[in-house]
Amino acid sequence: MTAERPPVCSYEGSDYQASFWEQGGRGYEDAVEAVALRRLLPRSGRLLLELGAGAGRNTPRYAGYERVVLLDYSLTQLQQAAQRLGHSPRYVYVAADIYRLPFVAGRFDAATMIRTLHHMADAPLALRQVRRTLQPGAAFILEYASKHNLKAILRYWLRRQVWSPFSLEPVEFTPLNFDFHPRAVRQWLAECGFERQRQLTISHFRLGLFKRLLPLRLLVWLDSLAQLTGDWWQLTPSVFTLSRAAGETPVAAPGAFFQCPACGYANLEEQTDALYCPGCGRSWPIVDGIYDFRAA
Ligand SMILES: [Zn+2]
C-alpha cells in the first residue's frame, strides 16, 4: 500500500458539536437533514458505517440498524459521541483516515457520509475506499456541499465572486473546505462503482432573513416539499444522494471485520489495549474503547 495520502481535515479538540450545532442556530439545517435521511435511508439493516460521524449527531437516526460503526478522524469527537451514546455492542467507535479505511472488503450493508466529503481534497479516492467496504447492493447516502447554488450564482453574476459556480472543478473556499459541482459528484459516484438512485436538495432557506422571519417548523415543512425537486435541478448549498453499490464485488466472510490500514492484513489480534497486526508488526491502540488506526 502506498504512503502517499491527501491532507486530512481534523476536528481534533474542536467544540464543533456545541458551537456549530447546539448554540449556532442550526436547528433548521439539522431538521431538514433528518427529513432527507428518513426519505432516503432503508428503514433497517445489519451494519451501517457512518463516515465522519463526529460527536454522533445523526447516529440516533440509524435506530433500525443492528450495529453502527462511527468513524471519524478525530478521537475527541468520538469521545464526545461515546459519552452521548455509551459503550455497547451496538456501537463501534473507530478513529481512522477515510483514505485508508481499516475494514475488510464487502463488510457493510449501508453507509452514510454527511458533511464530510466537504473536507476531501481527493473526493474520488475517498469514494473508492467507501465502495470497497460495501457489499453489492448496499445503500450509500452521500451529502455534499454544492458550489452550484443560487447564492453563488447570483454573486458570480454580480461580480462579487471570482470563481465560477458552473465549472466542474471543486472550489476550496477555505483550506480543506470544498464545494463541488453536482455533475462532478455524479460522475465520481459512477466511476467509483455506485449506481445513483435519488437526489434531494436540502437547505433551500439557509439565509438569516428566512430564519428570522419564519417559524422553524414552517421553514422545515417548506424545505421538505422543495427537497423533492432534487432529481430535476440542484440549486441549494447542500445535496443528499442515495446510491447502491453496483457490480459483483466480494462479500466479507462471516466474522471478518478490521483489516490493517498499513498492510491490508485481515486477522488482527485483539489485546487488552491494542489490535496487533501479525502482517506488519504494528499495534493499533484502543483508547477509551475507541479503535485508533491513525498512526502512520
Ligand atoms: Zn499490518
Boltz pocket constraint, residues with backbone or C-beta under 6 A from the ligand:
constraints:
  - pocket:
      binder: B
      contacts: [[A, 260], [A, 261], [A, 262], [A, 263], [A, 264], [A, 265], [A, 277], [A, 278], [A, 279], [A, 280], [A, 281], [A, 282]]
      max_distance: 6.0
